[in-house]
């Protein structure tokens, strides 16, 4: 099978959609080495992704296209995909190239969430308009829509009016590194590198309002939990508000911000942490919950959106809008070692739903179904 991927995020995004794209391409390549993959991307100066052996990079050629990279992605990929005689084209991050429906190539688009519709206040007006136009076009012309959760499927039906039969829910996979046990030397090296304390809590996600870090900090203060907190994620302007709150607490809150770490380091952090707390207001999937479970870290997360789907019976749930509840729940888990051990054991079982092997198998079945229709 010859499969084309819109791989821009795989080569250009350090987290989020980048991780999803890299994990998807790598999982399929490992499990189905007989397939050929064509990775369409506008080029990059960074080395975020080493393509698998059975793949070929397709990048802009000629001075004009190299300058107009976004235009190339929208208008030129369709012609190049046809030249490659693809069986399937998969848009991994909400988009399909214009005209793909006229080529005879079967197309799949992955929709991660419709948060820009649910929470417009988190986005600039121009960005919302661009997302709305691109998402709706892709959903309309795609032969099948891959939703990463039942929550996203419901949003596609309710907000975009998509026919249910056109949507396939396949949970995304966790990078294999999170299933591997870090040795003590690696943990010690990581602790020294970032000057981390022996005991700490962990929060993973971009430092932005939707991820709700402030509610976690307020909850810690209300319950007088002054165990150091390690926060892994990209920094934004929201951090200034967070920092003011930290400084206003008489230096009792100790927070370590680690915006740039790799997956191997993150996996070790999950294994070192007492608890991973993820009080996000809304998620299309909530990958840190699955990563923590694979790593053997107990999880507290929100009772909203897709998070109960991902956490199953292996997490403790809180109302993200109630900081006191977050603090009380955290205090309970920290003091109850039996509960902690139970959550770790259940988490490892739950993480098997998100192995690369399961994900690749489901995705390949979707491709085969489209080609046999």
C-alpha positions, 0 to 999 in steps of 0.5 A: 500500500502506498500511503501519503501523510501530511507530515508538516507537524511531524517535522516542525512541532515539538509536542502535541500534533507533532508527537501524534504525527511522529507516533503514527508514522513510526507505528505504521512503519514498524508494523507494516514495513511492506507499505511505502510512506510518502511524507509531505512537508514544507521542510525544516532546519530542526531534526525532530524526526528521523523518517522510517526506512520505508518512507520518502520525504516530499518537499517543495522544489524551486525557489518560489514554492520554498518561499510560499510553503503554506501555499505549497501545502494547500495547493501543490500536495494534491498534484504531487500525491497524484504523481506518486500514485497513492492509494491513501492520503492521510491528513494527520492534523485537521487538514487535507490539500485542496482538490484531493477529492478529485484525484481518485485517492482515498483520503482520511483526516484526523480531527483531534478536537473542536476546542476552537468552537467550544472555547472561542475565547482562547483563540484569536478571531482570525485563527478561529475563522481559518480553523473553521474553514480548513476543518469543515473543508477537510471533513466534507471532502474526506472519505473517512474522518478519524476522531481520536475520541468519542468526545471529538466524534460527538463534537463533529456530529453536534457542531459540524453536522457530520454523519456518524457513519463517516467517523471512525474513533481510534484512540491515539497511541503512546510512544513506546518509550513510556512503556520502558523502565528507566534505570536509576542512573538515568533518574539520577542524571535527570535529577542533577541536570534539572536540580530536582528534589527527591520528591515532587508532583508532576503536571504536563501540558502547555502553560495556558489557561485551558490546561488550568495550572492556576487551579492546581496551584490554588488547590495545593495552597488551600490544602497546604500541600507544599511538595515541589511541583514540576511543570513540563510544557511550552511557556506562554504569556499565561505563565506571568499570571502563574508566576505572580501567584507563586511569588504571592504565596510567601515562597512556600510554593516551589515550582520547576518549569521544564519547557524543553525536554524529550520523551525519554526524559519525560518518561523518567519524570513520570516514573519519579513523580508521586502523582501526575495531576492533569486538571485540564478544562477540556481535551480532545484526548489527553495524552499525558494521562495515557503516558502516565499510566504507561509509565506507572504513575498515578493520575488525578485528572478532570471529570470532563470531555474525553479524560474519563474515556482515556483514564477509565477506572485507573484515575481519580477524577476532580471538577477542574473548576473547584481548586479546593476539590483538587487540593483535597483529592491530592492530599487523599492520594498522597496519604493513601499508599494502597490507593496509589498502588491500586491506581498504578496497577490499573494504569498499566492495564489501561495503557495497553489500550494505547499501544502503538501496535493496537493503534497501527492495527486499527488504522490499517484496518480503516485504510483497507476498508476504504480501499475495498469500498 
